[in-house]
């Protein structure tokens, strides 16, 4: 059985983009692959350097993972910082990573632009930590979006470089993976780009009905089509993309026909979209509250996951040390 690895930073609640872009696929993967799903608390320190906030958010993401249907009996669910072997492999990979190639990565340049007063070494070496997260379990596949493809190529490069330097075939070169061949991009409500925690344009799985209605009704629109069957502007296509994943086909087709006939009323579309999002999120929200109310159980799940993840990591690092020449 092939191994799949994926992680998420604990920097806020899961939103619809996280669910349809990643978690929905995880639910299928956990039945078909050997899965390691982790909460990347070390990664979060590059932009959120206060561990107290991170610890609180780790439980939040864990509760949401479980509420969405991730099953710790099927997949290994753990917290990154519980596996110290990752940090050791990160060190070894950094010894064979070059400054120029790290400085050229898009994620580093973007993060450095967004936080010019905190361009830390963790930002620079994000690709090597990501590579360590993946190859510590000798993963074959990693479900990522297009925005992470450059980092995935670097993970393959670091795995290949280690194998070449130390004359081994220890690490497979991990492949980017999705069931459809391309990642699903869930748009935000601000009219452009994808839904994101830091963009202020997200609908969270934990949002209540009133919050969802308020957010959707404020979504950006235009003055409406002036010609039948005209191409939808991005701000309108975004709403239809959301409707496509949360509403019935009949509902989508109804409003799509209204748009094509120049009879669309955006207020009606938004009201329907809001109710469909509420119907989708409400059962998940209820389960999130149940899991969040029992932190001891969340800690037990994390501890059990760490034990399984550590066994995998220890086995890999035993081979790594032997190849490098350490006892």
N, C-alpha and C positions, 0 to 999 in steps of 0.2 A: 504494500500500500504506500503510495507516494505521500510525502509530508508537505503540509501547507503551513505557513507562518504568516500572521498578520498582527499588527499592533495599532493602538489608537492612543493619542495623548490625552491625559485627563485634565483638559483645560476648559471644561464646560460640559453641559448636558448633551446627549445625543439628539440630533435633529433628523428631520425627514431625509435630508441628503445622506447622512450617515447610514440610515436604515436601508434606503433603496440602493444606495451606492455600494454598500459593503455588507451590513448585517444580514440582509435578506439572502445574500449568497452564502454567508457563513452557515446559515441554518441548513442549507443543502450540502455544503462541504463537509459538515461534521458527520454526515452519514456516509460519505464517500471517500474521505481521506483521513490520514492521521493529522489532526489539526492542533496547532498551538496558537491560541489567541491571547495576546498579552496587553496589559495596560502600561503604556510607555512613560512611566513617571520620570525616569532620567532625562528623556528627550524634552520633557516639559520644562526642565530647569533652564534651558537656553533662553526662554522667553518669560517664564514665570518662576523666578528664583526664590520663592518663599515656600519651603517644604510643607509648612502647616496647611496651606491651601491645597497643595498637591495631595496630601494624605486624605483630606476630606473628599476631594474629587475622585480619588481612586475608588472609594466605596460607592460613590454616586454612579460612576461608569459601570462598576461591577453589577450593581442592582439593575441597571438598565439593560446590560447584556443578558442577564438572567430573565428579566421580564420580557425581552424580545424572543426568548426561546433557546438561547445557547444553553447547552446541557453539559455540565461538568462531568457527567458519566460518559459522554461521547467525545468531548474535546477537552484539551488541557487549557484551562483558563488561569492565568497567573499575572502577578505584578512583576514588571521588569527588574526592579531593584532587589527583589527577593533572590535573584539568580546572579550571585557575585561573579560567576564564571564568565558572564557576558562582558563585564568590565575588563577581565584579564584578556579575553580575546580581542576586545577593542584596543587595548594597549599594543598587542602584537601586530594587529592590522595597521595601526598608526605608524609603526616603525617602518612599514613598507608602503606608506601612502606619501605622495609628493605634494608639496605646498601649491605648486601651480595648478595641478588637477583639482585640488580642493577649492581653490579660489575661483576657479572657472565655473563651478556648479551654479545653476540658476537659483536653487533654493538659498544658497549662501548669499548671493548678491541681493536677492529680494529681501531676505530677513535683515541683512546689514543696512539696506536702504530704509526699512521700516523702523529699525531701532539703532540709529547711528551712534547713540551713546552707550550701547551695550553689544558691541561686536566682539563677542567672546570666542574662546577657542572651541567651545562646544558647538557653536554655530558652524565654525569652519569644518569641524570633524564629524558633523552630523552623518555624512555618508558612511563613514567607517563604523560608527555605532549602529547604524541601520544594517550594515552588512553583518556585523557581529550578531545582532538580533536574529538574523535570518540563518546564517550558516552555522551557528552554534547547534542548531538542530538538523543540520545538513538538509535543509529544505529544498524541495524540487520546484515548488510553485508559491508565488506570493500574489495575492489579490490586491492590486493597486490601481489607482487612476492614472490618467495620462500625465498629470502633474508630477508624478513620482518616477516616471520612466527613466529620466537621467540618473536618478539615484539607484534605480535597479540595475542599470548598465554598469554603474560603478561597483555595486555589490558583486556582479558577475566578474568584473575586472579584478577585484580584491581576492575573490575566491580562486580565480585562475592564477593570479600572481603568487598567492601562497602555495598552491600546488606546484607551480613551476620552480619557485625558489627552493622548496624543500623536497622536490622530487617525489611528490605523492599524488594520489587521486582522492584525497580525503573529502574535499568539498565538491558537491555538484554545483554547476552554475545555475542559480535559481532563475526561473522564468516568470515573467509577469503573466497574470492569469485572470481571466473572467470567463463566465459561461457563454457570454454573447460575443466574445472576441474584442469587446471594447467596453470601457467603464460607463456606467450610467451617470449622467450629470444632472443633478436636481438643481434647478435654478433657485435663486433667492427671490425675495419679494420686492427688491429695490429696482428691478427692471433690467439688471445685467449681471453677468457672472454666475458662479455657482453658490449655493447655499453654504454659509460658513459661520462658525461660532464667533469669529472676530469681526464679521462684516455687518452685524446688526440686521441681518435679513433672513433670519432662520425661524422656522417653526419647530419647537422642541417636542419630543415625544411626551414630555412631562407637562406641557402646557395645558391649562384647563380650557373649557369651552369658551368662556368669555375672552380669554387672551387670544385664542385662535381666531375668533370672529373679528376682534379688533385688528389683528395683524393683517388678515386677508383683506378686509375692507379698505385698508390703507395702501394695498398693493398698487404699484404704478400701472396706469393704463394710458390710452391715447384717446383721441376724439372719435374713433371708430372707423371702419372701412368705408371708402367712398365708391368702390367698384366691386361687383360680385367676384367671388373666387380670387380675391387679391391675396398676396403673400402676407402672412402675419408679421408685424414688426416684432423685434425680440421681446419687448415688454409684454406683448400679448401672447406670443408663443410660450413664454415662461408659464403663464397661467394655465394654458392648455397642456403643457408638459406635466404640471402638477396634477391636473385633472386626470390625465392619462394613467397615473399610477395609483390614485386613491378613489376614483369614481368608477361607476359601471360604464361599459361600452355604450350603452344606450344614452346615458347622460352626456358622455363626451360627444357622441355623434349629434345629439340634439343641439348642443351649443355650437359645435363646429358648423352645422348647417345654418344656424342663425347668423354666424359670422359670414359665411360664404354668401348668404342672401342679403347682407347688409342690414340685418334686423337685430343684431346683437345688442343686448342691454347688459353692460358690464356689471351693473349692480346685481342683477339676477344671477349672472355667472359667479360672482364672488360669494353671494349668499349660499349658492349650492356647493361651491368648492369648500367653503368653510365648514358646512355641515358634513360633507364627506370626509374631510380631514379629521373632524371631531369624532366621527364614527370609527375611523381607523385608529386614532390615537387613544381613545378613552379606555379600551381594555388593557392596552399596554401601560397606560398611566396608572391604572388601578393596581396592576402587578408591581410596578415600580414602587409604589407607596408601601405595598406589603413587604417587599424585600428590604426597602430602606428602613423600615421599622424594626428590623432584626439585624443589627450590625454584627452581633456575635456569629450569626449564621454566615454572613458575608465574609467574615474573617476566616471561618472554617473552610469555606469554598476556596478562598485565596491560598490558604495554607496547604490544602490538598493539591491544588494546582501547582504550587511552587515545588512540592515534593516530586511530582511527576516531571516537571520541566527541569528541575535540578538533576535528576537522574540522567536525562538526555544530555544536558550540558556537561556534566562531569565526565561522561563517557567520551564526548568529543574532545574535551580539554586534555584528557589523559593522552589521547593520540597526538594532539597539537604539541604538548610539551615534549613528548618523545621525539617528534619530528624535528623540533627546533633544537633540542639538545639539553633541555632541562630535565631534572629528575622528576 
